[in-house]
Amino acid sequence: MHLGSPENLSQLNADAPWDAFDPQAYVQHNYERVIDEDAEIISIVRAHFSDHFGARPDRPFRGIDVGAGANLYPAFSMLPWCEEITLLDRATPNVEYLEKQRRSYDQSWDAFWNLLCRDVGYRAMPNDPRQRFADVVRIEQGDLFALSDRRDHWSLGTMFFVAESLSTSEDEFRRAVECFLLSLTPGAPFAAAFMEHSEGYVVGSTHFPACDVGEPEIRSAIESYADGLRMFTVGQPDAVRPGYTHMIVACGFRGRGI
């Protein structure tokens, strides 16, 4: 990419070509196998949720994965604890992909579930993961900014590589984080992941925008709405694709005094 080229111009979420998103190309590039970065992210999130809930939670919870796209492992990370998981995405191709995977997900995703099962909280889940995924997952097409109308709704949540990957606007980045966190009930555990200093990304042949944020901006966007925030830097620059520095994982709990 070159400064001044069309893909580097300011672009808001509403203007991005989301219905040109190619989930099969995205999965083929990112999730046909477990890369080291995803294995590390899974270990962080696995520990965060399992340490909080234990092997047998007192009651089933309602979870959401915001901007699920063509990535199933955030939903997997919530599977033992939830009676219902909403996978929210704006793009029609992603919604169609998720509906197909909900019925019976591809074998390539087994390796991601197996990594979660290194913890007893996941191994103790009584049902076959494919059947449980089909039973509890609900696919919803919608705009994450509309979550502002559903405050305190879900009791567990994930948002992976979404807030910084929907536009070039830092204001929209911060609003996305706020909408996600305030859609959770006070005290709800959450996990979110971000591409640090992303320059945008290509899926198939289509370029999508990103907001250039680093650890200080990510922390600032989250900490007003969170308790017990912990942040982790994962991977090396450009390990997955060109045009970013690291991945950052944030784990914590929706703030109770908000």
C-alpha positions as protocol buffer text, in pm:
chain_id: "A"
residue {
  index: 1
  type: MET
  ca { x: 0 y: 0 z: 0 }
}
residue {
  index: 2
  type: HIS
  ca { x: 110 y: 358 z: -59 }
}
residue {
  index: 3
  type: LEU
  ca { x: 8 y: 673 z: 122 }
}
residue {
  index: 4
  type: GLY
  ca { x: -259 y: 851 z: -74 }
}
residue {
  index: 5
  type: SER
  ca { x: -393 y: 536 z: -240 }
}
residue {
  index: 6
  type: PRO
  ca { x: -770 y: 480 z: -209 }
}
residue {
  index: 7
  type: GLU
  ca { x: -740 y: 217 z: 60 }
}
residue {
  index: 8
  type: ASN
  ca { x: -564 y: 465 z: 289 }
}
residue {
  index: 9
  type: LEU
  ca { x: -832 y: 734 z: 270 }
}
residue {
  index: 10
  type: SER
  ca { x: -1067 y: 792 z: 561 }
}
residue {
  index: 11
  type: GLN
  ca { x: -1350 y: 540 z: 556 }
}
residue {
  index: 12
  type: LEU
  ca { x: -1637 y: 499 z: 801 }
}
residue {
  index: 13
  type: ASN
  ca { x: -1795 y: 168 z: 888 }
}
residue {
  index: 14
  type: ALA
  ca { x: -2114 y: 246 z: 696 }
}
residue {
  index: 15
  type: ASP
  ca { x: -1913 y: 302 z: 377 }
}
residue {
  index: 16
  type: ALA
  ca { x: -1702 y: -16 z: 381 }
}
residue {
  index: 17
  type: PRO
  ca { x: -1793 y: -296 z: 133 }
}
residue {
  index: 18
  type: TRP
  ca { x: -1900 y: -553 z: 394 }
}
residue {
  index: 19
  type: ASP
  ca { x: -2112 y: -761 z: 159 }
}
residue {
  index: 20
  type: ALA
  ca { x: -1801 y: -821 z: -51 }
}
residue {
  index: 21
  type: PHE
  ca { x: -1634 y: -995 z: 244 }
}
residue {
  index: 22
  type: ASP
  ca { x: -1525 y: -1348 z: 143 }
}
residue {
  index: 23
  type: PRO
  ca { x: -1544 y: -1574 z: 452 }
}
residue {
  index: 24
  type: GLN
  ca { x: -1399 y: -1876 z: 273 }
}
residue {
  index: 25
  type: ALA
  ca { x: -1089 y: -1680 z: 169 }
}
residue {
  index: 26
  type: TYR
  ca { x: -1062 y: -1543 z: 523 }
}
residue {
  index: 27
  type: VAL
  ca { x: -1080 y: -1888 z: 680 }
}
residue {
  index: 28
  type: GLN
  ca { x: -838 y: -2036 z: 429 }
}
residue {
  index: 29
  type: HIS
  ca { x: -580 y: -1769 z: 507 }
}
residue {
  index: 30
  type: ASN
  ca { x: -627 y: -1755 z: 884 }
}
residue {
  index: 31
  type: TYR
  ca { x: -791 y: -2068 z: 1026 }
}
residue {
  index: 32
  type: GLU
  ca { x: -714 y: -2374 z: 814 }
}
residue {
  index: 33
  type: ARG
  ca { x: -467 y: -2459 z: 1089 }
}
residue {
  index: 34
  type: VAL
  ca { x: -390 y: -2322 z: 1435 }
}
residue {
  index: 35
  type: ILE
  ca { x: -109 y: -2069 z: 1416 }
}
residue {
  index: 36
  type: ASP
  ca { x: 103 y: -1985 z: 1718 }
}
residue {
  index: 37
  type: GLU
  ca { x: -68 y: -1649 z: 1771 }
}
residue {
  index: 38
  type: ASP
  ca { x: -414 y: -1805 z: 1792 }
}
residue {
  index: 39
  type: ALA
  ca { x: -286 y: -2079 z: 2023 }
}
residue {
  index: 40
  type: GLU
  ca { x: -154 y: -1812 z: 2259 }
}
residue {
  index: 41
  type: ILE
  ca { x: -477 y: -1611 z: 2242 }
}
residue {
  index: 42
  type: ILE
  ca { x: -680 y: -1924 z: 2313 }
}
residue {
  index: 43
  type: SER
  ca { x: -465 y: -2004 z: 2617 }
}
residue {
  index: 44
  type: ILE
  ca { x: -521 y: -1652 z: 2757 }
}
residue {
  index: 45
  type: VAL
  ca { x: -896 y: -1654 z: 2705 }
}
residue {
  index: 46
  type: ARG
  ca { x: -933 y: -2015 z: 2820 }
}
residue {
  index: 47
  type: ALA
  ca { x: -769 y: -1932 z: 3151 }
}
residue {
  index: 48
  type: HIS
  ca { x: -970 y: -1611 z: 3198 }
}
residue {
  index: 49
  type: PHE
  ca { x: -1309 y: -1775 z: 3152 }
}
residue {
  index: 50
  type: SER
  ca { x: -1231 y: -2107 z: 3317 }
}
residue {
  index: 51
  type: ASP
  ca { x: -1073 y: -1944 z: 3623 }
}
residue {
  index: 52
  type: HIS
  ca { x: -1386 y: -1735 z: 3663 }
}
residue {
  index: 53
  type: PHE
  ca { x: -1651 y: -1999 z: 3608 }
}
residue {
  index: 54
  type: GLY
  ca { x: -1483 y: -2323 z: 3718 }
}
residue {
  index: 55
  type: ALA
  ca { x: -1589 y: -2658 z: 3577 }
}
residue {
  index: 56
  type: ARG
  ca { x: -1957 y: -2620 z: 3672 }
}
residue {
  index: 57
  type: PRO
  ca { x: -2104 y: -2269 z: 3680 }
}
residue {
  index: 58
  type: ASP
  ca { x: -2390 y: -2203 z: 3919 }
}
residue {
  index: 59
  type: ARG
  ca { x: -2622 y: -2108 z: 3636 }
}
residue {
  index: 60
  type: PRO
  ca { x: -2610 y: -2099 z: 3257 }
}
residue {
  index: 61
  type: PHE
  ca { x: -2521 y: -1768 z: 3098 }
}
residue {
  index: 62
  type: ARG
  ca { x: -2611 y: -1579 z: 2783 }
}
residue {
  index: 63
  type: GLY
  ca { x: -2311 y: -1488 z: 2567 }
}
residue {
  index: 64
  type: ILE
  ca { x: -2237 y: -1275 z: 2263 }
}
residue {
  index: 65
  type: ASP
  ca { x: -1954 y: -1268 z: 2011 }
}
residue {
  index: 66
  type: VAL
  ca { x: -1960 y: -925 z: 1847 }
}
residue {
  index: 67
  type: GLY
  ca { x: -1850 y: -916 z: 1484 }
}
residue {
  index: 68
  type: ALA
  ca { x: -1809 y: -1292 z: 1474 }
}
residue {
  index: 69
  type: GLY
  ca { x: -1717 y: -1298 z: 1105 }
}
residue {
  index: 70
  type: ALA
  ca { x: -1569 y: -1630 z: 999 }
}
residue {
  index: 71
  type: ASN
  ca { x: -1400 y: -1710 z: 1330 }
}
residue {
  index: 72
  type: LEU
  ca { x: -1562 y: -1972 z: 1555 }
}
residue {
  index: 73
  type: TYR
  ca { x: -1314 y: -2001 z: 1839 }
}
residue {
  index: 74
  type: PRO
  ca { x: -1437 y: -1698 z: 2038 }
}
residue {
  index: 75
  type: ALA
  ca { x: -1778 y: -1869 z: 2052 }
}
residue {
  index: 76
  type: PHE
  ca { x: -1609 y: -2197 z: 2144 }
}
residue {
  index: 77
  type: SER
  ca { x: -1445 y: -2019 z: 2438 }
}
residue {
  index: 78
  type: MET
  ca { x: -1792 y: -1944 z: 2581 }
}
residue {
  index: 79
  type: LEU
  ca { x: -1955 y: -2276 z: 2493 }
}
residue {
  index: 80
  type: PRO
  ca { x: -1939 y: -2463 z: 2828 }
}
residue {
  index: 81
  type: TRP
  ca { x: -2089 y: -2175 z: 3023 }
}
residue {
  index: 82
  type: CYS
  ca { x: -2377 y: -2061 z: 2803 }
}
residue {
  index: 83
  type: GLU
  ca { x: -2734 y: -2164 z: 2737 }
}
residue {
  index: 84
  type: GLU
  ca { x: -2739 y: -1923 z: 2442 }
}
residue {
  index: 85
  type: ILE
  ca { x: -2466 y: -1754 z: 2235 }
}
residue {
  index: 86
  type: THR
  ca { x: -2544 y: -1477 z: 1987 }
}
residue {
  index: 87
  type: LEU
  ca { x: -2305 y: -1444 z: 1693 }
}
residue {
  index: 88
  type: LEU
  ca { x: -2353 y: -1089 z: 1565 }
}
residue {
  index: 89
  type: ASP
  ca { x: -2224 y: -984 z: 1225 }
}
residue {
  index: 90
  type: ARG
  ca { x: -2313 y: -719 z: 969 }
}
residue {
  index: 91
  type: ALA
  ca { x: -2195 y: -884 z: 645 }
}
residue {
  index: 92
  type: THR
  ca { x: -2440 y: -1110 z: 462 }
}
residue {
  index: 93
  type: PRO
  ca { x: -2168 y: -1356 z: 344 }
}
residue {
  index: 94
  type: ASN
  ca { x: -2047 y: -1397 z: 705 }
}
residue {
  index: 95
  type: VAL
  ca { x: -2400 y: -1458 z: 831 }
}
residue {
  index: 96
  type: GLU
  ca { x: -2449 y: -1725 z: 564 }
}
residue {
  index: 97
  type: TYR
  ca { x: -2114 y: -1886 z: 657 }
}
residue {
  index: 98
  type: LEU
  ca { x: -2204 y: -1887 z: 1026 }
}
residue {
  index: 99
  type: GLU
  ca { x: -2546 y: -2042 z: 961 }
}
residue {
  index: 100
  type: LYS
  ca { x: -2381 y: -2326 z: 773 }
}
residue {
  index: 101
  type: GLN
  ca { x: -2119 y: -2377 z: 1043 }
}
residue {
  index: 102
  type: ARG
  ca { x: -2382 y: -2371 z: 1316 }
}
residue {
  index: 103
  type: ARG
  ca { x: -2547 y: -2681 z: 1171 }
}
residue {
  index: 104
  type: SER
  ca { x: -2217 y: -2872 z: 1166 }
}
residue {
  index: 105
  type: TYR
  ca { x: -1888 y: -2688 z: 1167 }
}
residue {
  index: 106
  type: ASP
  ca { x: -1593 y: -2790 z: 949 }
}
residue {
  index: 107
  type: GLN
  ca { x: -1334 y: -3035 z: 1079 }
}
residue {
  index: 108
  type: SER
  ca { x: -1061 y: -2771 z: 1067 }
}
residue {
  index: 109
  type: TRP
  ca { x: -1221 y: -2611 z: 1374 }
}
residue {
  index: 110
  type: ASP
  ca { x: -1168 y: -2925 z: 1584 }
}
residue {
  index: 111
  type: ALA
  ca { x: -807 y: -2828 z: 1652 }
}
residue {
  index: 112
  type: PHE
  ca { x: -921 y: -2500 z: 1809 }
}
residue {
  index: 113
  type: TRP
  ca { x: -1170 y: -2677 z: 2036 }
}
residue {
  index: 114
  type: ASN
  ca { x: -903 y: -2931 z: 2133 }
}
residue {
  index: 115
  type: LEU
  ca { x: -677 y: -2649 z: 2253 }
}
residue {
  index: 116
  type: LEU
  ca { x: -954 y: -2521 z: 2480 }
}
residue {
  index: 117
  type: CYS
  ca { x: -996 y: -2873 z: 2618 }
}
residue {
  index: 118
  type: ARG
  ca { x: -656 y: -2855 z: 2783 }
}
residue {
  index: 119
  type: ASP
  ca { x: -856 y: -2699 z: 3067 }
}
residue {
  index: 120
  type: VAL
  ca { x: -1096 y: -2910 z: 3271 }
}
residue {
  index: 121
  type: GLY
  ca { x: -1370 y: -2650 z: 3241 }
}
residue {
  index: 122
  type: TYR
  ca { x: -1396 y: -2733 z: 2870 }
}
residue {
  index: 123
  type: ARG
  ca { x: -1325 y: -3106 z: 2898 }
}
residue {
  index: 124
  type: ALA
  ca { x: -1606 y: -3133 z: 3154 }
}
residue {
  index: 125
  type: MET
  ca { x: -1869 y: -3007 z: 2910 }
}
residue {
  index: 126
  type: PRO
  ca { x: -2112 y: -3302 z: 2888 }
}
residue {
  index: 127
  type: ASN
  ca { x: -2229 y: -3265 z: 2528 }
}
residue {
  index: 128
  type: ASP
  ca { x: -2056 y: -3320 z: 2197 }
}
residue {
  index: 129
  type: PRO
  ca { x: -1924 y: -2974 z: 2100 }
}
residue {
  index: 130
  type: ARG
  ca { x: -2081 y: -2982 z: 1752 }
}
residue {
  index: 131
  type: GLN
  ca { x: -2422 y: -3065 z: 1892 }
}
residue {
  index: 132
  type: ARG
  ca { x: -2392 y: -2809 z: 2170 }
}
residue {
  index: 133
  type: PHE
  ca { x: -2277 y: -2544 z: 1923 }
}
residue {
  index: 134
  type: ALA
  ca { x: -2581 y: -2616 z: 1705 }
}
residue {
  index: 135
  type: ASP
  ca { x: -2812 y: -2608 z: 2007 }
}
residue {
  index: 136
  type: VAL
  ca { x: -2699 y: -2286 z: 2176 }
}
residue {
  index: 137
  type: VAL
  ca { x: -2571 y: -2062 z: 1893 }
}
residue {
  index: 138
  type: ARG
  ca { x: -2800 y: -1804 z: 1736 }
}
residue {
  index: 139
  type: ILE
  ca { x: -2690 y: -1601 z: 1434 }
}
residue {
  index: 140
  type: GLU
  ca { x: -2797 y: -1238 z: 1420 }
}
residue {
  index: 141
  type: GLN
  ca { x: -2730 y: -996 z: 1136 }
}
residue {
  index: 142
  type: GLY
  ca { x: -2688 y: -645 z: 1265 }
}
residue {
  index: 143
  type: ASP
  ca { x: -2473 y: -339 z: 1329 }
}
residue {
  index: 144
  type: LEU
  ca { x: -2268 y: -348 z: 1649 }
}
residue {
  index: 145
  type: PHE
  ca { x: -2341 y: 22 z: 1706 }
}
residue {
  index: 146
  type: ALA
  ca { x: -2707 y: -74 z: 1756 }
}
residue {
  index: 147
  type: LEU
  ca { x: -2597 y: -256 z: 2073 }
}
residue {
  index: 148
  type: SER
  ca { x: -2631 y: 82 z: 2242 }
}
residue {
  index: 149
  type: ASP
  ca { x: -3003 y: -4 z: 2261 }
}
residue {
  index: 150
  type: ARG
  ca { x: -2935 y: -336 z: 2438 }
}
residue {
  index: 151
  type: ARG
  ca { x: -2745 y: -233 z: 2746 }
}
residue {
  index: 152
  type: ASP
  ca { x: -2685 y: -490 z: 3024 }
}
residue {
  index: 153
  type: HIS
  ca { x: -2818 y: -774 z: 2804 }
}
residue {
  index: 154
  type: TRP
  ca { x: -2549 y: -1045 z: 2788 }
}
residue {
  index: 155
  type: SER
  ca { x: -2359 y: -1201 z: 3079 }
}
residue {
  index: 156
  type: LEU
  ca { x: -2045 y: -1305 z: 2888 }
}
residue {
  index: 157
  type: GLY
  ca { x: -1886 y: -1159 z: 2577 }
}
residue {
  index: 158
  type: THR
  ca { x: -1609 y: -1166 z: 2319 }
}
residue {
  index: 159
  type: MET
  ca { x: -1506 y: -927 z: 2041 }
}
residue {
  index: 160
  type: PHE
  ca { x: -1207 y: -1034 z: 1831 }
}
residue {
  index: 161
  type: PHE
  ca { x: -1038 y: -806 z: 1575 }
}
residue {
  index: 162
  type: VAL
  ca { x: -1349 y: -596 z: 1522 }
}
residue {
  index: 163
  type: ALA
  ca { x: -1340 y: -250 z: 1685 }
}
residue {
  index: 164
  type: GLU
  ca { x: -1017 y: -146 z: 1511 }
}
residue {
  index: 165
  type: SER
  ca { x: -1110 y: -325 z: 1186 }
}
residue {
  index: 166
  type: LEU
  ca { x: -1438 y: -158 z: 1092 }
}
residue {
  index: 167
  type: SER
  ca { x: -1328 y: 191 z: 986 }
}
residue {
  index: 168
  type: THR
  ca { x: -1037 y: 434 z: 993 }
}
residue {
  index: 169
  type: SER
  ca { x: -1208 y: 644 z: 1261 }
}
residue {
  index: 170
  type: GLU
  ca { x: -1077 y: 643 z: 1618 }
}
residue {
  index: 171
  type: ASP
  ca { x: -1415 y: 778 z: 1728 }
}
residue {
  index: 172
  type: GLU
  ca { x: -1586 y: 473 z: 1577 }
}
residue {
  index: 173
  type: PHE
  ca { x: -1323 y: 249 z: 1737 }
}
residue {
  index: 174
  type: ARG
  ca { x: -1401 y: 391 z: 2080 }
}
residue {
  index: 175
  type: ARG
  ca { x: -1777 y: 374 z: 2020 }
}
residue {
  index: 176
  type: ALA
  ca { x: -1748 y: 8 z: 1917 }
}
residue {
  index: 177
  type: VAL
  ca { x: -1563 y: -79 z: 2238 }
}
residue {
  index: 178
  type: GLU
  ca { x: -1819 y: 113 z: 2443 }
}
residue {
  index: 179
  type: CYS
  ca { x: -2118 y: -52 z: 2271 }
}
residue {
  index: 180
  type: PHE
  ca { x: -1968 y: -397 z: 2325 }
}
residue {
  index: 181
  type: LEU
  ca { x: -1887 y: -351 z: 2692 }
}
residue {
  index: 182
  type: LEU
  ca { x: -2211 y: -177 z: 2786 }
}
residue {
  index: 183
  type: SER
  ca { x: -2412 y: -455 z: 2619 }
}
residue {
  index: 184
  type: LEU
  ca { x: -2280 y: -683 z: 2898 }
}
residue {
  index: 185
  type: THR
  ca { x: -2423 y: -708 z: 3246 }
}
residue {
  index: 186
  type: PRO
  ca { x: -2219 y: -553 z: 3530 }
}
residue {
  index: 187
  type: GLY
  ca { x: -1950 y: -799 z: 3638 }
}
residue {
  index: 188
  type: ALA
  ca { x: -1968 y: -1001 z: 3315 }
}
residue {
  index: 189
  type: PRO
  ca { x: -1634 y: -1146 z: 3204 }
}
residue {
  index: 190
  type: PHE
  ca { x: -1515 y: -1048 z: 2858 }
}
residue {
  index: 191
  type: ALA
  ca { x: -1227 y: -1105 z: 2620 }
}
residue {
  index: 192
  type: ALA
  ca { x: -1139 y: -881 z: 2326 }
}
residue {
  index: 193
  type: ALA
  ca { x: -856 y: -889 z: 2073 }
}
residue {
  index: 194
  type: PHE
  ca { x: -710 y: -615 z: 1855 }
}
residue {
  index: 195
  type: MET
  ca { x: -460 y: -573 z: 1572 }
}
residue {
  index: 196
  type: GLU
  ca { x: -219 y: -305 z: 1689 }
}
residue {
  index: 197
  type: HIS
  ca { x: -134 y: -27 z: 1440 }
}
residue {
  index: 198
  type: SER
  ca { x: -325 y: -196 z: 1160 }
}
residue {
  index: 199
  type: GLU
  ca { x: -304 y: -36 z: 816 }
}
residue {
  index: 200
  type: GLY
  ca { x: -611 y: -220 z: 686 }
}
residue {
  index: 201
  type: TYR
  ca { x: -647 y: -568 z: 542 }
}
residue {
  index: 202
  type: VAL
  ca { x: -740 y: -753 z: 225 }
}
residue {
  index: 203
  type: VAL
  ca { x: -987 y: -1044 z: 214 }
}
residue {
  index: 204
  type: GLY
  ca { x: -999 y: -1213 z: -123 }
}
residue {
  index: 205
  type: SER
  ca { x: -950 y: -917 z: -353 }
}
residue {
  index: 206
  type: THR
  ca { x: -1127 y: -655 z: -141 }
}
residue {
  index: 207
  type: HIS
  ca { x: -958 y: -405 z: 89 }
}
residue {
  index: 208
  type: PHE
  ca { x: -1117 y: -325 z: 426 }
}
residue {
  index: 209
  type: PRO
  ca { x: -1036 y: -30 z: 652 }
}
residue {
  index: 210
  type: ALA
  ca { x: -870 y: -25 z: 992 }
}
residue {
  index: 211
  type: CYS
  ca { x: -798 y: 228 z: 1263 }
}
residue {
  index: 212
  type: ASP
  ca { x: -438 y: 280 z: 1369 }
}
residue {
  index: 213
  type: VAL
  ca { x: -448 y: 226 z: 1746 }
}
residue {
  index: 214
  type: GLY
  ca { x: -183 y: 111 z: 1990 }
}
residue {
  index: 215
  type: GLU
  ca { x: -184 y: -20 z: 2344 }
}
residue {
  index: 216
  type: PRO
  ca { x: -252 y: 323 z: 2503 }
}
residue {
  index: 217
  type: GLU
  ca { x: -557 y: 388 z: 2283 }
}
residue {
  index: 218
  type: ILE
  ca { x: -691 y: 37 z: 2339 }
}
residue {
  index: 219
  type: ARG
  ca { x: -647 y: 62 z: 2714 }
}
residue {
  index: 220
  type: SER
  ca { x: -807 y: 406 z: 2724 }
}
residue {
  index: 221
  type: ALA
  ca { x: -1111 y: 285 z: 2527 }
}
residue {
  index: 222
  type: ILE
  ca { x: -1168 y: -11 z: 2761 }
}
residue {
  index: 223
  type: GLU
  ca { x: -1070 y: 96 z: 3111 }
}
residue {
  index: 224
  type: SER
  ca { x: -1361 y: 335 z: 3174 }
}
residue {
  index: 225
  type: TYR
  ca { x: -1603 y: 42 z: 3135 }
}
residue {
  index: 226
  type: ALA
  ca { x: -1405 y: -243 z: 3288 }
}
residue {
  index: 227
  type: ASP
  ca { x: -1281 y: -384 z: 3616 }
}
residue {
  index: 228
  type: GLY
  ca { x: -980 y: -611 z: 3655 }
}
residue {
  index: 229
  type: LEU
  ca { x: -844 y: -527 z: 3310 }
}
residue {
  index: 230
  type: ARG
  ca { x: -542 y: -727 z: 3196 }
}
residue {
  index: 231
  type: MET
  ca { x: -374 y: -679 z: 2859 }
}
residue {
  index: 232
  type: PHE
  ca { x: -140 y: -914 z: 2673 }
}
residue {
  index: 233
  type: THR
  ca { x: 81 y: -854 z: 2369 }
}
residue {
  index: 234
  type: VAL
  ca { x: 84 y: -1149 z: 2130 }
}
residue {
  index: 235
  type: GLY
  ca { x: 298 y: -1239 z: 1829 }
}
residue {
  index: 236
  type: GLN
  ca { x: 546 y: -1057 z: 1613 }
}
residue {
  index: 237
  type: PRO
  ca { x: 491 y: -776 z: 1360 }
}
residue {
  index: 238
  type: ASP
  ca { x: 335 y: -886 z: 1031 }
}
residue {
  index: 239
  type: ALA
  ca { x: 332 y: -1252 z: 1135 }
}
residue {
  index: 240
  type: VAL
  ca { x: -19 y: -1313 z: 1001 }
}
residue {
  index: 241
  type: ARG
  ca { x: -37 y: -1048 z: 729 }
}
residue {
  index: 242
  type: PRO
  ca { x: 144 y: -728 z: 634 }
}
residue {
  index: 243
  type: GLY
  ca { x: 57 y: -401 z: 797 }
}
residue {
  index: 244
  type: TYR
  ca { x: 31 y: -432 z: 1177 }
}
residue {
  index: 245
  type: THR
  ca { x: 267 y: -460 z: 1473 }
}
residue {
  index: 246
  type: HIS
  ca { x: 126 y: -701 z: 1733 }
}
residue {
  index: 247
  type: MET
  ca { x: -200 y: -849 z: 1850 }
}
residue {
  index: 248
  type: ILE
  ca { x: -333 y: -729 z: 2185 }
}
residue {
  index: 249
  type: VAL
  ca { x: -570 y: -932 z: 2401 }
}
residue {
  index: 250
  type: ALA
  ca { x: -772 y: -761 z: 2673 }
}
residue {
  index: 251
  type: CYS
  ca { x: -949 y: -960 z: 2946 }
}
residue {
  index: 252
  type: GLY
  ca { x: -1156 y: -825 z: 3229 }
}
residue {
  index: 253
  type: PHE
  ca { x: -1506 y: -774 z: 3366 }
}
residue {
  index: 254
  type: ARG
  ca { x: -1772 y: -520 z: 3275 }
}
residue {
  index: 255
  type: GLY
  ca { x: -1748 y: -249 z: 3538 }
}
residue {
  index: 256
  type: ARG
  ca { x: -2008 y: -262 z: 3813 }
}
residue {
  index: 257
  type: GLY
  ca { x: -2020 y: 109 z: 3886 }
}
residue {
  index: 258
  type: ILE
  ca { x: -2121 y: 226 z: 3539 }
}
